[in-house]
Amino acid sequence: MCSHQTSSRDSGAPHIVSAHPEQGWSLLCDGGILFDDTGELHPDGSVVPPHRAPAEPLAAVA
């Protein structure tokens, strides 16, 4: 898994080791997968659902 040294700026957060923006995901140094929709899949199989902001209603055009 991850062997990087954390700094005060890093605060221990895993960093991206392989980005695949054309497919919408990135591999993290701890083995997790980060998706472009803000969802995550952790190495232990746990899932973090996407953190989507509520959509504002569209204005109707008359």
N, CA, C and O atoms as a Maestro MAE file, in Angstrom:
{
 s_m_m2io_version
 :::
 2.0.0
}

f_m_ct {
 s_m_title
 :::
 protein
 m_atom[248] {
  # First column is atom index #
  i_m_mmod_type
  r_m_x_coord
  r_m_y_coord
  r_m_z_coord
  i_m_residue_number
  s_m_chain_name
  s_m_pdb_residue_name
  s_m_pdb_atom_name
  i_m_atomic_number
  :::
  1 25 0.824 -1.188 0.000 1 A "MET " " N  " 7
  2 3 0.000 0.000 0.000 1 A "MET " " CA " 6
  3 2 0.870 1.254 0.000 1 A "MET " " C  " 6
  4 15 1.926 1.295 -0.632 1 A "MET " " O  " 8
  5 25 0.420 2.244 0.698 2 A "CYS " " N  " 7
  6 3 1.048 3.553 0.664 2 A "CYS " " CA " 6
  7 2 2.275 3.632 1.568 2 A "CYS " " C  " 6
  8 15 2.254 3.170 2.708 2 A "CYS " " O  " 8
  9 25 3.346 4.229 1.037 3 A "SER " " N  " 7
  10 3 4.534 4.412 1.860 3 A "SER " " CA " 6
  11 2 5.000 5.864 1.845 3 A "SER " " C  " 6
  12 15 6.145 6.150 2.196 3 A "SER " " O  " 8
  13 25 4.114 6.790 1.437 4 A "HIS " " N  " 7
  14 3 4.526 8.193 1.382 4 A "HIS " " CA " 6
  15 2 4.617 8.789 2.772 4 A "HIS " " C  " 6
  16 15 3.962 8.330 3.708 4 A "HIS " " O  " 8
  17 25 5.433 9.811 2.890 5 A "GLN " " N  " 7
  18 3 5.584 10.522 4.153 5 A "GLN " " CA " 6
  19 2 4.581 11.664 4.186 5 A "GLN " " C  " 6
  20 15 4.505 12.457 3.247 5 A "GLN " " O  " 8
  21 25 3.824 11.747 5.248 6 A "THR " " N  " 7
  22 3 2.851 12.821 5.363 6 A "THR " " CA " 6
  23 2 3.523 14.104 5.813 6 A "THR " " C  " 6
  24 15 4.523 14.075 6.531 6 A "THR " " O  " 8
  25 25 2.973 15.220 5.391 7 A "SER " " N  " 7
  26 3 3.456 16.519 5.841 7 A "SER " " CA " 6
  27 2 2.292 17.237 6.499 7 A "SER " " C  " 6
  28 15 1.169 16.733 6.494 7 A "SER " " O  " 8
  29 25 2.547 18.401 7.061 8 A "SER " " N  " 7
  30 3 1.455 19.140 7.690 8 A "SER " " CA " 6
  31 2 0.417 19.539 6.643 8 A "SER " " C  " 6
  32 15 -0.773 19.622 6.945 8 A "SER " " O  " 8
  33 25 0.867 19.785 5.415 9 A "ARG " " N  " 7
  34 3 -0.052 20.140 4.326 9 A "ARG " " CA " 6
  35 2 -0.885 18.930 3.922 9 A "ARG " " C  " 6
  36 15 -2.065 19.066 3.600 9 A "ARG " " O  " 8
  37 25 -0.275 17.749 3.939 10 A "ASP " " N  " 7
  38 3 -0.923 16.517 3.492 10 A "ASP " " CA " 6
  39 2 -1.936 16.003 4.512 10 A "ASP " " C  " 6
  40 15 -2.972 15.459 4.129 10 A "ASP " " O  " 8
  41 25 -1.660 16.164 5.771 11 A "SER " " N  " 7
  42 3 -2.497 15.728 6.890 11 A "SER " " CA " 6
  43 2 -2.884 14.253 6.810 11 A "SER " " C  " 6
  44 15 -3.931 13.860 7.323 11 A "SER " " O  " 8
  45 25 -2.053 13.441 6.175 12 A "GLY " " N  " 7
  46 3 -2.304 12.010 6.145 12 A "GLY " " CA " 6
  47 2 -3.286 11.543 5.090 12 A "GLY " " C  " 6
  48 15 -3.555 10.346 4.996 12 A "GLY " " O  " 8
  49 25 -3.822 12.437 4.306 13 A "ALA " " N  " 7
  50 3 -4.791 12.058 3.278 13 A "ALA " " CA " 6
  51 2 -4.098 11.309 2.144 13 A "ALA " " C  " 6
  52 15 -3.009 11.703 1.727 13 A "ALA " " O  " 8
  53 25 -4.705 10.241 1.638 14 A "PRO " " N  " 7
  54 3 -4.090 9.533 0.525 14 A "PRO " " CA " 6
  55 2 -4.032 10.423 -0.721 14 A "PRO " " C  " 6
  56 15 -4.895 11.276 -0.929 14 A "PRO " " O  " 8
  57 25 -3.017 10.214 -1.532 15 A "HIS " " N  " 7
  58 3 -2.872 11.014 -2.741 15 A "HIS " " CA " 6
  59 2 -3.094 10.137 -3.977 15 A "HIS " " C  " 6
  60 15 -3.042 8.910 -3.898 15 A "HIS " " O  " 8
  61 25 -3.338 10.773 -5.098 16 A "ILE " " N  " 7
  62 3 -3.607 10.077 -6.356 16 A "ILE " " CA " 6
  63 2 -2.307 9.529 -6.916 16 A "ILE " " C  " 6
  64 15 -1.321 10.256 -7.036 16 A "ILE " " O  " 8
  65 25 -2.305 8.233 -7.262 17 A "VAL " " N  " 7
  66 3 -1.134 7.628 -7.880 17 A "VAL " " CA " 6
  67 2 -1.370 7.301 -9.346 17 A "VAL " " C  " 6
  68 15 -0.413 7.118 -10.099 17 A "VAL " " O  " 8
  69 25 -2.626 7.224 -9.761 18 A "SER " " N  " 7
  70 3 -2.955 6.952 -11.156 18 A "SER " " CA " 6
  71 2 -4.310 7.575 -11.477 18 A "SER " " C  " 6
  72 15 -5.337 7.160 -10.941 18 A "SER " " O  " 8
  73 25 -4.301 8.570 -12.352 19 A "ALA " " N  " 7
  74 3 -5.542 9.268 -12.706 19 A "ALA " " CA " 6
  75 2 -6.060 8.776 -14.058 19 A "ALA " " C  " 6
  76 15 -5.289 8.572 -14.995 19 A "ALA " " O  " 8
  77 25 -7.362 8.592 -14.141 20 A "HIS " " N  " 7
  78 3 -8.018 8.174 -15.375 20 A "HIS " " CA " 6
  79 2 -9.241 9.064 -15.616 20 A "HIS " " C  " 6
  80 15 -10.374 8.589 -15.545 20 A "HIS " " O  " 8
  81 25 -9.017 10.361 -15.902 21 A "PRO " " N  " 7
  82 3 -10.143 11.289 -16.056 21 A "PRO " " CA " 6
  83 2 -11.074 10.924 -17.213 21 A "PRO " " C  " 6
  84 15 -12.264 11.234 -17.174 21 A "PRO " " O  " 8
  85 25 -10.538 10.269 -18.233 22 A "GLU " " N  " 7
  86 3 -11.382 9.864 -19.355 22 A "GLU " " CA " 6
  87 2 -12.391 8.802 -18.948 22 A "GLU " " C  " 6
  88 15 -13.410 8.623 -19.615 22 A "GLU " " O  " 8
  89 25 -12.110 8.094 -17.852 23 A "GLN " " N  " 7
  90 3 -13.016 7.069 -17.339 23 A "GLN " " CA " 6
  91 2 -13.730 7.520 -16.068 23 A "GLN " " C  " 6
  92 15 -14.650 6.846 -15.604 23 A "GLN " " O  " 8
  93 25 -13.317 8.656 -15.501 24 A "GLY " " N  " 7
  94 3 -14.007 9.216 -14.350 24 A "GLY " " CA " 6
  95 2 -13.563 8.708 -12.997 24 A "GLY " " C  " 6
  96 15 -14.336 8.776 -12.041 24 A "GLY " " O  " 8
  97 25 -12.326 8.193 -12.874 25 A "TRP " " N  " 7
  98 3 -11.862 7.703 -11.581 25 A "TRP " " CA " 6
  99 2 -10.363 7.873 -11.443 25 A "TRP " " C  " 6
  100 15 -9.650 8.059 -12.430 25 A "TRP " " O  " 8
  101 25 -9.883 7.805 -10.179 26 A "SER " " N  " 7
  102 3 -8.462 7.886 -9.866 26 A "SER " " CA " 6
  103 2 -8.145 6.875 -8.778 26 A "SER " " C  " 6
  104 15 -8.940 6.672 -7.861 26 A "SER " " O  " 8
  105 25 -6.985 6.242 -8.879 27 A "LEU " " N  " 7
  106 3 -6.509 5.299 -7.864 27 A "LEU " " CA " 6
  107 2 -5.708 6.060 -6.824 27 A "LEU " " C  " 6
  108 15 -4.821 6.841 -7.168 27 A "LEU " " O  " 8
  109 25 -6.017 5.836 -5.555 28 A "LEU " " N  " 7
  110 3 -5.312 6.491 -4.456 28 A "LEU " " CA " 6
  111 2 -4.200 5.591 -3.936 28 A "LEU " " C  " 6
  112 15 -4.230 4.378 -4.141 28 A "LEU " " O  " 8
  113 25 -3.217 6.187 -3.262 29 A "CYS " " N  " 7
  114 3 -2.059 5.441 -2.780 29 A "CYS " " CA " 6
  115 2 -2.413 4.371 -1.749 29 A "CYS " " C  " 6
  116 15 -1.634 3.439 -1.548 29 A "CYS " " O  " 8
  117 25 -3.558 4.482 -1.098 30 A "ASP " " N  " 7
  118 3 -3.953 3.472 -0.110 30 A "ASP " " CA " 6
  119 2 -4.792 2.355 -0.723 30 A "ASP " " C  " 6
  120 15 -5.295 1.488 -0.008 30 A "ASP " " O  " 8
  121 25 -4.946 2.376 -2.064 31 A "GLY " " N  " 7
  122 3 -5.721 1.351 -2.746 31 A "GLY " " CA " 6
  123 2 -7.171 1.726 -2.965 31 A "GLY " " C  " 6
  124 15 -7.910 0.967 -3.592 31 A "GLY " " O  " 8
  125 25 -7.596 2.869 -2.469 32 A "GLY " " N  " 7
  126 3 -8.966 3.338 -2.666 32 A "GLY " " CA " 6
  127 2 -9.154 3.898 -4.072 32 A "GLY " " C  " 6
  128 15 -8.184 4.183 -4.774 32 A "GLY " " O  " 8
  129 25 -10.396 4.049 -4.466 33 A "ILE " " N  " 7
  130 3 -10.734 4.630 -5.760 33 A "ILE " " CA " 6
  131 2 -11.621 5.841 -5.521 33 A "ILE " " C  " 6
  132 15 -12.616 5.766 -4.800 33 A "ILE " " O  " 8
  133 25 -11.249 6.956 -6.134 34 A "LEU " " N  " 7
  134 3 -11.999 8.203 -6.027 34 A "LEU " " CA " 6
  135 2 -12.668 8.457 -7.367 34 A "LEU " " C  " 6
  136 15 -11.997 8.488 -8.399 34 A "LEU " " O  " 8
  137 25 -13.979 8.638 -7.363 35 A "PHE " " N  " 7
  138 3 -14.729 8.868 -8.593 35 A "PHE " " CA " 6
  139 2 -14.983 10.359 -8.806 35 A "PHE " " C  " 6
  140 15 -15.068 11.126 -7.847 35 A "PHE " " O  " 8
  141 25 -15.102 10.758 -10.062 36 A "ASP " " N  " 7
  142 3 -15.312 12.167 -10.394 36 A "ASP " " CA " 6
  143 2 -16.603 12.731 -9.811 36 A "ASP " " C  " 6
  144 15 -16.714 13.944 -9.630 36 A "ASP " " O  " 8
  145 25 -17.575 11.880 -9.515 37 A "ASP " " N  " 7
  146 3 -18.830 12.375 -8.927 37 A "ASP " " CA " 6
  147 2 -18.719 12.525 -7.416 37 A "ASP " " C  " 6
  148 15 -19.732 12.703 -6.740 37 A "ASP " " O  " 8
  149 25 -17.510 12.455 -6.877 38 A "THR " " N  " 7
  150 3 -17.139 12.597 -5.461 38 A "THR " " CA " 6
  151 2 -17.413 11.342 -4.629 38 A "THR " " C  " 6
  152 15 -17.229 11.372 -3.412 38 A "THR " " O  " 8
  153 25 -17.836 10.269 -5.233 39 A "GLY " " N  " 7
  154 3 -17.988 9.012 -4.504 39 A "GLY " " CA " 6
  155 2 -16.626 8.356 -4.318 39 A "GLY " " C  " 6
  156 15 -15.667 8.680 -5.018 39 A "GLY " " O  " 8
  157 25 -16.551 7.422 -3.359 40 A "GLU " " N  " 7
  158 3 -15.298 6.723 -3.084 40 A "GLU " " CA " 6
  159 2 -15.570 5.255 -2.822 40 A "GLU " " C  " 6
  160 15 -16.623 4.887 -2.301 40 A "GLU " " O  " 8
  161 25 -14.607 4.421 -3.188 41 A "LEU " " N  " 7
  162 3 -14.613 3.005 -2.852 41 A "LEU " " CA " 6
  163 2 -13.329 2.744 -2.088 41 A "LEU " " C  " 6
  164 15 -12.237 2.903 -2.633 41 A "LEU " " O  " 8
  165 25 -13.450 2.341 -0.819 42 A "HIS " " N  " 7
  166 3 -12.284 2.144 0.042 42 A "HIS " " CA " 6
  167 2 -11.740 0.729 -0.118 42 A "HIS " " C  " 6
  168 15 -12.465 -0.168 -0.547 42 A "HIS " " O  " 8
  169 25 -10.459 0.520 0.226 43 A "PRO " " N  " 7
  170 3 -9.857 -0.804 0.083 43 A "PRO " " CA " 6
  171 2 -10.578 -1.906 0.862 43 A "PRO " " C  " 6
  172 15 -10.526 -3.069 0.463 43 A "PRO " " O  " 8
  173 25 -11.244 -1.564 1.958 44 A "ASP " " N  " 7
  174 3 -11.959 -2.565 2.749 44 A "ASP " " CA " 6
  175 2 -13.340 -2.886 2.179 44 A "ASP " " C  " 6
  176 15 -14.074 -3.693 2.751 44 A "ASP " " O  " 8
  177 25 -13.697 -2.259 1.055 45 A "GLY " " N  " 7
  178 3 -14.983 -2.504 0.408 45 A "GLY " " CA " 6
  179 2 -16.076 -1.536 0.812 45 A "GLY " " C  " 6
  180 15 -17.172 -1.579 0.252 45 A "GLY " " O  " 8
  181 25 -15.805 -0.664 1.769 46 A "SER " " N  " 7
  182 3 -16.818 0.311 2.170 46 A "SER " " CA " 6
  183 2 -16.957 1.385 1.080 46 A "SER " " C  " 6
  184 15 -16.021 1.650 0.327 46 A "SER " " O  " 8
  185 25 -18.117 1.976 1.019 47 A "VAL " " N  " 7
  186 3 -18.438 2.941 -0.027 47 A "VAL " " CA " 6
  187 2 -18.816 4.277 0.598 47 A "VAL " " C  " 6
  188 15 -19.509 4.321 1.614 47 A "VAL " " O  " 8
  189 25 -18.360 5.357 -0.010 48 A "VAL " " N  " 7
  190 3 -18.791 6.699 0.356 48 A "VAL " " CA " 6
  191 2 -19.620 7.200 -0.823 48 A "VAL " " C  " 6
  192 15 -19.082 7.387 -1.914 48 A "VAL " " O  " 8
  193 25 -20.924 7.422 -0.623 49 A "PRO " " N  " 7
  194 3 -21.754 7.879 -1.732 49 A "PRO " " CA " 6
  195 2 -21.347 9.281 -2.198 49 A "PRO " " C  " 6
  196 15 -20.729 10.030 -1.441 49 A "PRO " " O  " 8
  197 25 -21.690 9.633 -3.435 50 A "PRO " " N  " 7
  198 3 -21.367 10.970 -3.950 50 A "PRO " " CA " 6
  199 2 -21.959 12.059 -3.069 50 A "PRO " " C  " 6
  200 15 -23.045 11.905 -2.511 50 A "PRO " " O  " 8
  201 25 -21.220 13.175 -2.952 51 A "HIS " " N  " 7
  202 3 -21.666 14.320 -2.152 51 A "HIS " " CA " 6
  203 2 -22.232 15.369 -3.100 51 A "HIS " " C  " 6
  204 15 -21.608 16.406 -3.326 51 A "HIS " " O  " 8
  205 25 -23.358 15.117 -3.628 52 A "ARG " " N  " 7
  206 3 -23.943 16.031 -4.596 52 A "ARG " " CA " 6
  207 2 -24.775 17.089 -3.893 52 A "ARG " " C  " 6
  208 15 -25.533 16.795 -2.969 52 A "ARG " " O  " 8
  209 25 -24.620 18.318 -4.345 53 A "ALA " " N  " 7
  210 3 -25.441 19.410 -3.823 53 A "ALA " " CA " 6
  211 2 -26.833 19.293 -4.445 53 A "ALA " " C  " 6
  212 15 -26.968 18.884 -5.598 53 A "ALA " " O  " 8
  213 25 -27.846 19.646 -3.695 54 A "PRO " " N  " 7
  214 3 -29.203 19.590 -4.267 54 A "PRO " " CA " 6
  215 2 -29.304 20.499 -5.496 54 A "PRO " " C  " 6
  216 15 -28.815 21.629 -5.500 54 A "PRO " " O  " 8
  217 25 -29.937 19.982 -6.513 55 A "ALA " " N  " 7
  218 3 -30.114 20.752 -7.745 55 A "ALA " " CA " 6
  219 2 -31.166 21.828 -7.533 55 A "ALA " " C  " 6
  220 15 -32.189 21.601 -6.886 55 A "ALA " " O  " 8
  221 25 -30.900 22.989 -8.085 56 A "GLU " " N  " 7
  222 3 -31.881 24.063 -8.007 56 A "GLU " " CA " 6
  223 2 -32.918 23.841 -9.098 56 A "GLU " " C  " 6
  224 15 -32.579 23.388 -10.191 56 A "GLU " " O  " 8
  225 25 -34.171 24.152 -8.815 57 A "PRO " " N  " 7
  226 3 -35.204 23.955 -9.844 57 A "PRO " " CA " 6
  227 2 -34.926 24.833 -11.060 57 A "PRO " " C  " 6
  228 15 -34.488 25.977 -10.939 57 A "PRO " " O  " 8
  229 25 -35.195 24.263 -12.233 58 A "LEU " " N  " 7
  230 3 -35.012 25.014 -13.455 58 A "LEU " " CA " 6
  231 2 -36.148 26.030 -13.622 58 A "LEU " " C  " 6
  232 15 -37.301 25.753 -13.290 58 A "LEU " " O  " 8
  233 25 -35.805 27.179 -14.129 59 A "ALA " " N  " 7
  234 3 -36.823 28.194 -14.366 59 A "ALA " " CA " 6
  235 2 -37.599 27.830 -15.628 59 A "ALA " " C  " 6
  236 15 -37.013 27.450 -16.642 59 A "ALA " " O  " 8
  237 25 -38.908 27.950 -15.556 60 A "ALA " " N  " 7
  238 3 -39.750 27.645 -16.711 60 A "ALA " " CA " 6
  239 2 -39.767 28.846 -17.654 60 A "ALA " " C  " 6
  240 15 -39.942 29.991 -17.237 60 A "ALA " " O  " 8
  241 25 -39.581 28.550 -18.924 61 A "VAL " " N  " 7
  242 3 -39.630 29.609 -19.929 61 A "VAL " " CA " 6
  243 2 -41.027 29.640 -20.511 61 A "VAL " " C  " 6
  244 15 -41.541 28.622 -20.976 61 A "VAL " " O  " 8
  245 25 -41.639 30.812 -20.484 62 A "ALA " " N  " 7
  246 3 -43.025 30.922 -20.982 62 A "ALA " " CA " 6
  247 2 -43.072 31.228 -22.450 62 A "ALA " " C  " 6
  248 15 -44.156 31.352 -23.020 62 A "ALA " " O  " 8
  :::
 }
 m_bond[247] {
  # First column is bond index #
  i_m_from
  i_m_to
  i_m_order
  :::
  1 1 2 1
  2 2 3 1
  3 3 4 2
  4 3 5 1
  5 5 6 1
  6 6 7 1
  7 7 8 2
  8 7 9 1
  9 9 10 1
  10 10 11 1
  11 11 12 2
  12 11 13 1
  13 13 14 1
  14 14 15 1
  15 15 16 2
  16 15 17 1
  17 17 18 1
  18 18 19 1
  19 19 20 2
  20 19 21 1
  21 21 22 1
  22 22 23 1
  23 23 24 2
  24 23 25 1
  25 25 26 1
  26 26 27 1
  27 27 28 2
  28 27 29 1
  29 29 30 1
  30 30 31 1
  31 31 32 2
  32 31 33 1
  33 33 34 1
  34 34 35 1
  35 35 36 2
  36 35 37 1
  37 37 38 1
  38 38 39 1
  39 39 40 2
  40 39 41 1
  41 41 42 1
  42 42 43 1
  43 43 44 2
  44 43 45 1
  45 45 46 1
  46 46 47 1
  47 47 48 2
  48 47 49 1
  49 49 50 1
  50 50 51 1
  51 51 52 2
  52 51 53 1
  53 53 54 1
  54 54 55 1
  55 55 56 2
  56 55 57 1
  57 57 58 1
  58 58 59 1
  59 59 60 2
  60 59 61 1
  61 61 62 1
  62 62 63 1
  63 63 64 2
  64 63 65 1
  65 65 66 1
  66 66 67 1
  67 67 68 2
  68 67 69 1
  69 69 70 1
  70 70 71 1
  71 71 72 2
  72 71 73 1
  73 73 74 1
  74 74 75 1
  75 75 76 2
  76 75 77 1
  77 77 78 1
  78 78 79 1
  79 79 80 2
  80 79 81 1
  81 81 82 1
  82 82 83 1
  83 83 84 2
  84 83 85 1
  85 85 86 1
  86 86 87 1
  87 87 88 2
  88 87 89 1
  89 89 90 1
  90 90 91 1
  91 91 92 2
  92 91 93 1
  93 93 94 1
  94 94 95 1
  95 95 96 2
  96 95 97 1
  97 97 98 1
  98 98 99 1
  99 99 100 2
  100 99 101 1
  101 101 102 1
  102 102 103 1
  103 103 104 2
  104 103 105 1
  105 105 106 1
  106 106 107 1
  107 107 108 2
  108 107 109 1
  109 109 110 1
  110 110 111 1
  111 111 112 2
  112 111 113 1
  113 113 114 1
  114 114 115 1
  115 115 116 2
  116 115 117 1
  117 117 118 1
  118 118 119 1
  119 119 120 2
  120 119 121 1
  121 121 122 1
  122 122 123 1
  123 123 124 2
  124 123 125 1
  125 125 126 1
  126 126 127 1
  127 127 128 2
  128 127 129 1
  129 129 130 1
  130 130 131 1
  131 131 132 2
  132 131 133 1
  133 133 134 1
  134 134 135 1
  135 135 136 2
  136 135 137 1
  137 137 138 1
  138 138 139 1
  139 139 140 2
  140 139 141 1
  141 141 142 1
  142 142 143 1
  143 143 144 2
  144 143 145 1
  145 145 146 1
  146 146 147 1
  147 147 148 2
  148 147 149 1
  149 149 150 1
  150 150 151 1
  151 151 152 2
  152 151 153 1
  153 153 154 1
  154 154 155 1
  155 155 156 2
  156 155 157 1
  157 157 158 1
  158 158 159 1
  159 159 160 2
  160 159 161 1
  161 161 162 1
  162 162 163 1
  163 163 164 2
  164 163 165 1
  165 165 166 1
  166 166 167 1
  167 167 168 2
  168 167 169 1
  169 169 170 1
  170 170 171 1
  171 171 172 2
  172 171 173 1
  173 173 174 1
  174 174 175 1
  175 175 176 2
  176 175 177 1
  177 177 178 1
  178 178 179 1
  179 179 180 2
  180 179 181 1
  181 181 182 1
  182 182 183 1
  183 183 184 2
  184 183 185 1
  185 185 186 1
  186 186 187 1
  187 187 188 2
  188 187 189 1
  189 189 190 1
  190 190 191 1
  191 191 192 2
  192 191 193 1
  193 193 194 1
  194 194 195 1
  195 195 196 2
  196 195 197 1
  197 197 198 1
  198 198 199 1
  199 199 200 2
  200 199 201 1
  201 201 202 1
  202 202 203 1
  203 203 204 2
  204 203 205 1
  205 205 206 1
  206 206 207 1
  207 207 208 2
  208 207 209 1
  209 209 210 1
  210 210 211 1
  211 211 212 2
  212 211 213 1
  213 213 214 1
  214 214 215 1
  215 215 216 2
  216 215 217 1
  217 217 218 1
  218 218 219 1
  219 219 220 2
  220 219 221 1
  221 221 222 1
  222 222 223 1
  223 223 224 2
  224 223 225 1
  225 225 226 1
  226 226 227 1
  227 227 228 2
  228 227 229 1
  229 229 230 1
  230 230 231 1
  231 231 232 2
  232 231 233 1
  233 233 234 1
  234 234 235 1
  235 235 236 2
  236 235 237 1
  237 237 238 1
  238 238 239 1
  239 239 240 2
  240 239 241 1
  241 241 242 1
  242 242 243 1
  243 243 244 2
  244 243 245 1
  245 245 246 1
  246 246 247 1
  247 247 248 2
  :::
 }
}
